Amino acid sequence: MTFSSVVPGKKKVSYTLKVTLAERNGNKITNPTRQTYISLSEETACVDYIVSYCKQKFDNDSLILVSANCLPVEDSEVTRGLGFWKANSRKIYAVPNITKRKTLKGEAASAIMVTDESDEDEKEKKRPKLSHLSKQDLIDGLKETIPGLMKEAIDEPMSSLREELNSKQLLLQEYQAILACVICCQTTRPPLMISDCCCSILGCKECIETWYNANSTCPKCRTEHSLLSGYFELKGFEDVLRKAAK
């Protein structure tokens, strides 16, 4: 699939990919100069389409796609579709294509990285000689890639956990409000006292007895004391009250 062969027309844009034009020096991205944003659908989210777009946008037919650690992004089942390109931690670069040309120096052979395009002699001399990726190169690449992958793996479960904890906290606050003493406004200390007149939760036994010793009305509905028999103790709520008070 090429950029020119796909007609965007009426297809729905699902994701916008940023591609940065740069150069690569060994396994390092250097000299980023320009960037472009490509609107992708499930159909156009593939290497061929993105490369064709970049070649036309940056006017350079030698461009290929590489990741942040300079490894080429090749067309495969994995790289087809929006799922691969929508990863937030993945940075995509368009760089001039590089091939290997072997030269002999004495009895040993070394690999020299050269661009397909003709470069100036001074730039050519500065290009590093590499035989293969060293262990340190691989470690550096992993250090750059792993944090992003771990962030993706942790963020979603942590978000769900926070929502669950918030819901439980709100539920606990509602229970505490229901079981609050109308006198001291704290979670009722066992035993739980109930009014005879309005059958409402009044609160702590000590607080309610103190109230009725000084007042002639229900502390909840204000019914005159002479019209009610008083209050009573509701048993069996001791554990509930202790847990609500935590």
N, C-alpha and C positions, 0 to 999 in steps of 0.2 A: 504494500500500500504506500503510495506517495502523497505528498501534500497536494499536488495538482490534480490527483485522481479522485480526491474526496471533495464533494460539494457540500459545504456546511448547510446551506439552504435552511430547511425548516427543522433540522435536528436540534434537540434540546441540549444546551450546554450544561454539563454536570460539574465540571471542575476546571479551574484555571491554574496552569502549571507555569512556574517561573523557571526560565533557563538562562544561565549566565554564560556569556562568551568569555573565554579565558585561554590560557596556555597551560601546559603541564611540564613540570620539570622533575623527572623521575616519578616519584609517587606523591608529588606536591602540586596543588593548583596554584598558578602564579598569574599575575598580570590580568585580573578581571577588568574588562573594559566596557562591556555593554550587557544589557539583559533584555529579554523579551518575555511576554506573557502569552501563553498559548491556551485557547479555549478547547477543552477536550470533552468528547462524549465517550460512551462505552465503546463505540465503533472506532473512533480515531485515537484512542488511548493505546498507542503501540509505538515501538521504536522507529519504524519506517516513516510514519507520518510526522513524528516530532523532528526527526533528522531532516526530512525534506523541507519542513517549515523553516528550520534554523538555517539551512543552506541558502534558501531564498532570502530570508530576513537579513542575514549577516553577509550575504553575497560571497560565500566561500563554499565551494563544492567539496572540500576535503574534510569537512567537519564530521565528528562522531560524538556520541554521548558518553560521558563518564560520570562516575559518582564522586563524592568528596575525597575519596582516597585514590582517585585516578584509575579505578578499575572500569573497563568498558562495560556499558550497559547494552547487552545483546538481545536481539529479538528471540523470545521464547514464550511458552505458554504462561509462564509466571509474569512476564512483562506486558502481557496483553490484557487490557481492561483497566478500569479506573482504580481497582483495589491496590495495585502496585504503586501508581503515581501519586495517590492521595496521602501517602505516609508523610506526616509533617516533618519528621526528622531527616527525610531524604532530600539532599541537595543535588540538582542535576546541572552539569556543565557541558557546553559545546566547545570542543577543542579540535585543533587540526589533527588529522589522522597521523599516526606514527607507526613506522615499520622498523624492523631490525635489519641492519646490514653488518655482516661479520667482516672484520678485518684482522689480519695476523700481525702480531708484534713480537718479533723473535720467534720463540717456539710456542708461545701461548696465544690463545684466541680470546678476544673480548668482544662484547656486543656494544655497538654504538647506536643510540637512538637518534634518528634523523627524520625530519618532516618530509612529506611527499612534495611539498612545494620547495622551490629553490630559495634558500636563505642566504643572507650575506655571510661572508667568510668569518667575520668576527663572531657572529652568533653561533655559527657552526662549531667553532673552536671551544665555545663555552658549554656546549652540551655535555652532560655527564656520561661517563661510561658505566654501564650496568650489565651485570651478567644474570642476575636474578634478584628477586626480593629477599632481603635479609630478614632475620627474625625480628629485628627492631622495627623494620618497615611494617611487618604484619602486626606487631604489637601496637604501633602508632595508629594503624588503620582500625584496629579493634577498639582502641580508646576513643576514637572519634565516632564510631558507629554504635557501640553498645549503650552509652547513656541515653540516646534517643529511643532505642528499642525498649530499654527498661522503663523509660518514662511512659511510653505507650502502654506497656504491660501493667503498670502500677496505677496510672491515673484513673482508669475506668473503675476498677474495684474499689479504690479509695473514695471515689465520688459516691458509689452506691453505699459504702459503709457510712459515710458522713450523713447521707440522707436517712439511713436506717436509725442512726444514733439520734439525729434531730427529731425524728418521729417519736422515738421512745422517750426523749426528754420532754416533748410537748405533752405526751400522754401522762407522764409522771406529774407534771405541773398541774394538769387538770384534776388528777386524783387528789393532790395536795390541797387544791382549792376547795374541792367537795368536802374533804375531811377536816378542814380548818375549823378551829374553835372560834365561835362568834365573839368571844370575850378577848382572848389574847392574840387571836388571828394567826396562831401557829398551828402546825399539824397537831391534831388532838392527841393528848397523852392518855393511854388506856387508864380506866375504862371509858367507853364512848357513851355519852349521855344524849337521850332523845327527848323531845318535848311531847307532852301529852296532848296539847291543843292542836298543833299543826304538824305533828309527827316529823319534825325536822331535826337534822343533826345540830346539836347545840355545842358540843365540844367537851373539854376536860371536866371531869367530875369536880375537881377543886374549884375551877373557875365558875362553874354553874352554881355550886352551892354558895359561893361568895356572892354571886349576883342575886340569888333569891333571898339571901339574908338581908339585902339592902334595898330590893326592889319588889314591886307587886305585879309586874307584867312579865310576859315571856320575852326573853331577849331577842327572839327571832321575829315573831309576828305581833308582839306588843299586846297580846290578849291579857285582860285583867287577871290577876292571880286568883281572885275569888271565883272565877268562872272555870278554872281548870284544877285538876288534881295534882299537877306539878310536872315531874319529869321522871324518867326511868333509865336504868342502865341496860345497854345493849351488849350482850356478851358474844364472844366468838370473833371479835374484830381485832384482837390484840396483835396478831402477826401482821395483819394488813397495815395497822397504824404504825408499827415499828418500821416496816419497809418503806412506807410513804414518808417517814421522817428522815430517811437517809439522804 
